[in-house]
Amino acid sequence: MRRSRLGRALIVEDDLAWRSAIGEVLTEEGLDVDFAESVTVAQALMRRHAYRLAIVDLSLSESQPDRQGLLVLQAIRQQAPLCPAILLTGYATVEIAVMALREYGALTCLRKETFGRMHFRSLIREILATAPVVVGEEKDSPEPSLIEGGREKREEKRQSALVVDDDAGWRNLLGELLGGMGFRVQTCAGLGEALNRLRRAHFDLAVVDLSLTEPMNTNRENVQAGTGEELGGVRLLDHTYARGIPTIVVSGLSSPRLIEALYQGGKIVAFIEKRTFERRVFLEIVEEIQAQQGKETPLGLLSDRERQVLNLLVEGHSNPQIAQELFISLNTVKRHLKSIFAKLGVRNRAEAVALVLRLRERDRT
């Protein structure tokens, strides 16, 4: 039987009722679904098939809770690094959830006690809209590969935006506004998930709330003093800045000293207070950013993957570190760098970094 055009999904879950419920949603969304009840079976299936998505239960033992699902996440990261993985659990602590996101590469974590089909379906559609279709050993896959050595499918160029806010209402509002402007939007609620999104994809714009829910206690005194050292959103700005992503802050926290420091450091292009938020003002700011990005620049010649390589180069990563970060071979890194240098009209790494820094400084002035 020929595969669905949307690809395959893997569900790793030992509970039949949950396998059926999740499988039903994924099937309705156009995916072919495989099931595994253990780490061993999941690994075997990943050797046979390429997966567009994986849903993994944290505990795979009926007798007593365990963390076997983390081993599955580890296997996915090693065997299928392009496959987004969602951790599903009925008992995970915040510490385990953060570990799954930061150390094991999960895209997000869902708790069974608060599981909702509508939210889950919306999340799946968002992932399918952005996750690459990868080709494994199956020879009847209908779409080109994004794996090393394969040809990239050329789709209509659309700008992408990342919205990071721990309030679902604000995520939906900002996502709808950006989607109406033609952006391909990804949303997430916390720092760990946002860092995973940044690692997996290139973004043309970020909209960030300063006060993100974090496992550690946010130090409100630091915020009032203007440092913002413990705020997840402020920490995220370091990463968007390092990648050259224009970032708008939409936040309920508005310490003048902190906002002034963010502007002076070039971390943000605009700040909007939630209590005085106006859609018109937000849309005008985004339009200004788009107009600035529309100016002729050699960076516009780069593919998304080349932009990722270049961003890591600017951050000071070596070729082996870039290969490890992007799950590609050293030879592929060298091939991308050769293409980047040719498109930018530079001769070496130092000239490429200098050019990027000059362009970023020009955009901030």
N, C-alpha and C positions, 0 to 999 in steps of 0.2 A: 504494500500500500504506500502511495507516495505521501511525503510529508506535507503538512500544512505550509502555506506560503509564509506564515509568521514564525515557523520554527517549532522547536521543542522546549518543554519546561520539565524540570525535575523536582519532584516533591519527595523529601526525605522525612518521613513521619511514621511512627509506629502505631498510631491510633487510627483505626479504620474510619471512624466517623469524621475525623479531621481530614484525612486523605480524600474522602469523598467530597466534603464541602469545598475544600480548596481546589480540587481537581475539576469540580463542576464549573467554578468561576473561570479558571484558566481555559477550559475547553470552550466555554461560551465566548471567550475573547479571541478564539481562533488558534490556540496553541495545541499541539499534540503533547500529551502528558505521560511521563514515565514515573513509576513509584519505586521507592526504596525504603526498607525498614531498618537498615543498618549502614554503618560506614563502609563496610566491605562491598555491599551491593551498590551503593552510590558510586564508589570508585570504579567498579566494573562498568557501570552504565556510562560514566564520563569517558572511559576509554573507548567506548563504542560509538557514542553520539556527541554532537556539538549541541550545547544548550543555550537558549536565549535568556533563560531565567531559572533560578533555583529557589525553592522555599524549603527551609531547613528547620526542623524542630530541635530545640536545645537538648532535650532529654529523649533518648531512644531506647529506654528501658522501661518495661511495664512494672517491674518489681520495685525499683527505687529510682528516684531522680538521679540523673548523671549529666555530664556535659559532653556527650559524644558528638553533639551537633557542631561543637567547635572544631572537632577533627574533620568533619565534613567541610566546614568553611575553609579550613587549612588546605584540604585536598582541592577544593575549587580554585583557590588562589594559585595553587601550583599547577594544576592540570588545565584549568579553563579561566585564566585571569580576566578575560573579557566578559565573563558571565556574571551579571549582577545577582547577588544573593541576599535574600531576606531571612532573618532569623525570627522564628516563631517560638514563643515559649509561654508556659503557664506559671513559672515560678522564678524567673531570673531576677536578680538584684540589679540595681543601677550599675554596680561595679562590673558585673558580667556583661551587661548590655554595652557599656563603654568599651570593654575589652573586645567584644565581638566587632564593634565598629572600627576601632583604632588598630588593633593587633591582627585581626583575622579578616579584615576587608569586607565585612557585611555592609550592604547598602543602607539598611535600616533594621530596626527591631520592632516587632509587633507582639503585644501581650494578648494571650488567648482570652483573658477575662474581659478585655475591652475591645475584642475583635468585632469589626463591623463589615458586612459584605460590601456596602456601598463605598466605604473608604478604601477597602482592599481593592475593589474593582478599579477605582480611580487611580490608585497607586500603580496597579499593573498597567493600565493604559499609558500612564506617564512614562513608565520604564520602557514599554514597547515602542514609544515614540522616539526614544533617544538611544536605546541600547543597540549595538551593532548586531547584525546577523552573522554568526561565525560558522565557518565550515570545518568540520572535523574529518572523520574518515568516511562519512557518508557521501556517496557519489551522486546522489540525486538531489542535492540541495539546490534550490532554485535561485539563490542570490549569490552575488560575488562575495568573496571573503575579505574580512578586515584583518585576518591574521597575517603574520610575517610572510612576505613573498607573494601574497595575493593582491588582486587588483581592488582598489577602493571603488565602491559604487558612487558615481557622481550624482548627487541629488541637488535639487534646487537650493541655492545658497540662502540660508536663513540665519539671522543673528540669533544667538542663544543667550538667555539670561538666567541667573541663579537668584532665587528669592529665599532668604534665610530669616525666619521669624518663628518664635515658639508659640505664637498665637495663630490658630487655624484660620480665624476670620481675616486677619491681616494677610496671611499667606494667600488666601483665596482672592482677596481684593486686588492685591498687587499683581498676582498671577494673571487675573482677568484683564487688568489694564495693559500689561505688557503683551499678553497674547493678542489683544485687540490691535496692537501696533505691529503685529507680525512676528514677534519674537517666539522662538521655541523655548518654553519656560520649564525649568526644573525647580521644585520647591523642597525645602527641608526645614526641620525644626531646631536642630542643634548643631554645635560645632563639629562633633565627630562625623556626622553624616555629611555636613558641608565639605569637610576636608576630603572625604571619599569622593564626592562629586567633582571637586577640583582636580583630584588625582586622575579621574577617569575621562574628563572631558575638558574642552576649551570653552570659555564663556566670553562674550563680548560686553557683558554688563552684569553687575551684582547689586542687589538691593538687600541691605543687612540691617537687622535690629541689633542694638548694642547689648540689650539684656537678654541673652539666651539662657535657657534652662541648662545648668551644668551640674555634674555630680558633686562638685565642691561648693562650699558656701560662698556666695557672692559677697564681697566686701563692699557694702554700701558706703562706708566711710571713705574708701578710696575714690568712689565715684563722685561723692560730694566734694572731695578735695581736688578732683580734676585729673586723677591718674588713670582710673579705669582699668587697673592692672588685672583684676580678677574677672572682668566681663568677657564672656565668650565671644561676643560680637567684636570687641576691640581686638582680641587675639586673632579672629578671623581676618580682620583688615590687614594684618601683616602678610597673610598669604595672598589675598587678592592684589595687594600692592606689589608684592614680589613677582606676580604673574602679569602685571601691567593691565589689570582689569579695572576699568572705570567703575567706581563704587558709590552708590547713593545710600546714605544712612537714613532710615525712617524709624524713629525711636521715641519712646516716652521719656527717656532719660536725656537731659539736656544741660549737663554741666558746662558752663561757658568755657572754663579752662580746658576741659577735655576736648570739646568741639574745636576750639582754637588750635590746640595741639594737633588734632587730626588734619585740619586744613593746612597748617604750616608744614606738616610732614608729608603732604601730598597723598595721604591715605584715602581721602574721600574727595569727590567732586561736588557733592551737595549734601546738606543736612536738612531734614524736614521733621518737625515735631509732630507726633501723632495727634496731639490735641488740637492742632491747627491745620491738619492735613487737608489739602484741596487737590482734587483730581486734576484740575486744569494746570496747577503749578507743577505737579509731578510729571504730567505728560510733556509740558514745555521743557523741563529739565532733560527728560529722556530724548526729546527731539534734538536738543542742542548737542547732546553727546553723540547721537547718530550723525549729525551734520559734521561734527569734528572728526569722527571716524571715517566719514566719506571722503575726506581729503586724500589726495594722492600720497601714498606712502608705500615703500617697498615691503612693509610687513603685510600688506594686503595681498601680496603674491603667494604667501605661505599657506600650506594646507593646515588643517587643525592639528595633525600629528607633528608637523614641523614647528608649529607654534609651541606645542608642549615641550619639544626638545629644546627650542630656543629659550623658553622661560627657565627651564632647569639649568641651562648653560649660564644664563645671566645670574642665577642664584648661586653659581659657583660649583655645580656638580661636575664631577669627572665623567668621562664616557662610560666606565663601568657602573657608576652610580645612576646615570641616566637610563642605562639598559635595565638595571634592577628596578628602578622606579616605574618604568613603563612596560615592564615584562616583555622586552624585545632583546634581540641579540646585539652583541657589540658591533658586529658588521652592519646591522641595520642602523644603529646609531650613527656610525661613520657615513653611511650612505645618505642619511637625512642631513647631516651636517654639511656634506658636500653640496647638496641641493640648496640648503639654506644660504651658504656662502655665495653661491652663484646668483641666487635670486636677489640677495641684498647687495651684491656688488662689493663684497669684502673678501679679504684673503685668508683670514684666520679667526680664531676664537676671540682674541682681544679686540679686533676691529668690529666683530659682530656685536659684542657686549657694549662697546663704546657707542655704536650706532643706535642700539636699542635705548640706552640711557639718554642719549641726546633727543631722540624722538619722544620719549616719555616726559622729559623735562619740557620740551616744546609744548606738548599737549596740556601740561599743568599750568602754563603761563598764559 
